[in-house]
Amino acid sequence: MKSPVRRCRDVEHGRGQSSSNGTGHGTDLLQSEQRIPISKDVITAYSAPGMWFIKDACGIVGAIITWLLVFYAEFVVLFVMLLPARNLTYSIVNGLLFNSLAFLALASHVRAMCTDPGAVPKGNATKEYIESLQLKPGQVVYKCPKCCSIKPDRAHHCSVCKRCVRKMDHHCPWVNNCVGENNQKYFVLFTMYIALISLHTLIMVVFHFLYCFEDDWSKCSSFSPPATVILLILLCFEGLLFLIFTSVMFGTQVHSICTDETGIEQLKKEERRWAKKTKWMNLRVVFGHHFSLLWFSPFSRPDPGGKAETYQYVV
């Protein structure tokens, strides 16, 4: 017969429980657990300064491939489709639109990759620090046995980042980072702009094919007809693939934000222990307290007014 599997978690209890009743039996330890609201400043007080970057080989390769694919699309759009085009207005308008979307997509990628996703300070689950929280009898805090940090509510440990991350949705190798509380906006913008640039590219490829079929293939591109066809087919395949992938990811992220339930929480079907808010309030938490064009800017940090100011030290 197999022995029952027991889920083990390191627990620190409030001091003085067993002595409070004088019996020595520790009856207070049987009390129901109480959540402990803690200021966000306490959680982040010991965060490491400087730029955030994960030294993961697979993630770095994935990020480099992402940039190379965008540069390939840039090359084909400019030198195969726009520069040889006879209509100057068509080339200028589409060139500005394509490059603007590409710039915003890459900027969003950098912000998603180099922003702390909401990592809990490593190794803060020390006896001295826990005692400084002044826990009351019956109150408990859980600490992650992998990174030895006090684990707030809705935080999960990432095996790649080797940290516990607040409101962790998933670890994305394409941005070489976790998608969490602090960088979810940039990841959503990255998927949105990649989807838009992919759609724009596909439309331009269709129009260029029609233009080349109506005209001489040797005049519709600076390259030979076979090279032009191969470059356009590869770009069409890339655009279609990324349009489907990023559109699905964008929709999934927006749904996750509106329901205020991360991907991990949905996957594990975790019990909801946090206050339910409207969809509009959830969007404001991620993108900013007041709606404006800054919601779509990767250079604007979300207004802290929309963030929750307290967290709870429970799993």
Beta strands, then each sheet from edge to edge (+ up, - down):
strand 1: 10-13
strand 2: 37-39
strand 3: 140-143
strand 4: 155-158
strand 5: 163-166
strand 6: 170-172
strand 7: 177-179
strand 8: 310-312
sheet 1: 1+ 3-
sheet 2: 2+ 8-
sheet 3: 4+ 5-
sheet 4: 6+ 7-
end
